[in-house]
Amino acid sequence: MAVIIRTERLTKKFVDLVAVDALDLEVEEGEIFGLLGPNGAGKTTMLLMLTTLLRPSSGTARVNGFDIISQSHQVRKSIGIVFQTPSSDDTLTGYENLKLHGMLYGMPKALREERIKEVLKLVDLTERKDGLVKKYSGGMRRRLELARGLMHHPRVLFLDEPTLGLDPQSRETIWEYIEGLSKREKISIILTTHYMEEADKLCSRLAIMDRGKVVALDSPANLKKVIGGDVVLLKIGNPDLERVKQLEFVKKVQVKGSSVALTVTNANEHLFEILQTIGKVESVEVRVPTLNDVFLSYTGREIREDSPEGGWAERMMNYQSRS
Amino acid sequence: MNEITGILAIWYREFKVFLREKSRIVASIINPVLWLLVFGGGLGSSVRISGLNYQAFIFPGILAQVVLFSSIFFGVYIVWDRKIDFLKEVLVAPISRTSIFVGKVIGGTTDSLIQVLILLVMGWIFGTTGFIPGLHLTPFSFIAAFLILIVTTVSLVSIGLIVGSQMESPEGFQLITTFILFPIFFLSGSLFPINNLPRWLEPLTLADPLTYSVDALRQVILGTSRFSLLHDLSIMAMFMVLMIALGTYAFKKMKL
């Protein structure tokens, strides 16, 4: 497998904060690569650097063989992007936005028209192509931007939180498009997300980011294996866990107030024994590990899916340009 | 080749947006007509300047005013582009910042010149019907005025874009441009002759780039001016080159 993106000690420092900390990453051609982490982990900053919109403080990266600093023009030609917030012009129609995009990327007219038809069909917007974007729903607009990002046949497609703020149904639709796309279009996809489910469903490999660093990198399945078993969540009035820790099938014990999380091999078989050992339990839940557990075990924190999103990187950049 | 389709793309978008905001065209025409008819008519009832009807005298000044306001305000659209994130789409495209600037200048110039054309036609109608006595637009003066206004527009759109490229909020842009617009307008001699100005006022007027456009327009439309046409045109051309250079630089330095 050829490498399509390689970062070399890629770093971005803002005034008093290291947003991306000397990252070395490799993304292979044709894969859907995910950057997963909470808000402020450095995902968007990373993406802005790889798409040449933000200059690294130090280090560099190659995208499709081109250096993001010295060959930014070629990099921009090789990539397509769907930004976190919509970046289409809502006083124009869907078709006009696509036409504009084709012109910006220097596509000859015949090819442009043909490609507009193709991508509109791909995202099911053919019938609404002459409606003003203003009148589109959030999901439609995201689909339009997906079509736009693909239109000029990029080698790499960047998706920054592609389903942020969408209702569950639109989210599922977008996922279907993304999955179909990576099969049909021979394209490498990098996506950032803080939705576990999204990362789990779409990504062939996943980098878990926290505070500008990659704390884990593997396929979602392997990452979950690292947990080493199922998760048993208990609520206990008076936690006396010494005897539980002695049990050979209990791999790990984490206590948070009255909640206890045990990592257990083959939990269904051993649940009775665990409960006997502990004694009085208020509630119990057994589940197979999710990426949230993976994240928790690497960082000691949970990804909060409801935390407010606020163009964090942009605000930092504005702050920097003013000072 | 890519750069040229890129420039066309930016222009295409600006023009579409302009056509879709009809209220903008109407508003931009009502304002100068008020100046010409109400202000000009009112003051003109008791004032004549170098033998000319006052309304005819300020007509070139009002043409310059239309261009001034619409061109500089055009700069606010880049602030909006940033706000609605459309700017990202443009900045990440494989075209140079210079092309983006050129496309924007052509877009803004088109908008302003459409308004100028409407006003010139109105001036022609007012003149030939005798509604504004002393205003005679010939085909020559019509075309010459239009050419002078193209150069003026390019300079002024560039100023608007330079300010716009450095601003983050539309409110900030409004504030800054108010400080630019009114001095340029009042000092340009749009509303008064610049032949016998008080000592303190004259240098300010001569430092105003719009003064030379108004002077040149008076020369071609009314046959009266303070400087020679060549003098006016050279200063206008130099100012335009300077503004284009500054604008290109500002766009290269522009942050997301």
Interface residues (C-beta under 8 A of the other chain):
Chain A: L48 T51 T52 L53 L54 H73 Q74 R76 K77 I79 I81 F83 T85 P86 S87 S88 D89 D90 T91 L92 E96 K99 L100 H101 M103 L104 Y105 G106 M107 R148 E314 M317 N318 S321
Chain B: M1 N2 T5 G6 L8 A9 I10 Y12 R13 K16 V17 R20 E21 I84 D85 F86 L87 K88 E89 V90 L91 V92 A93 P94 I95 S96 E168 K255 L256
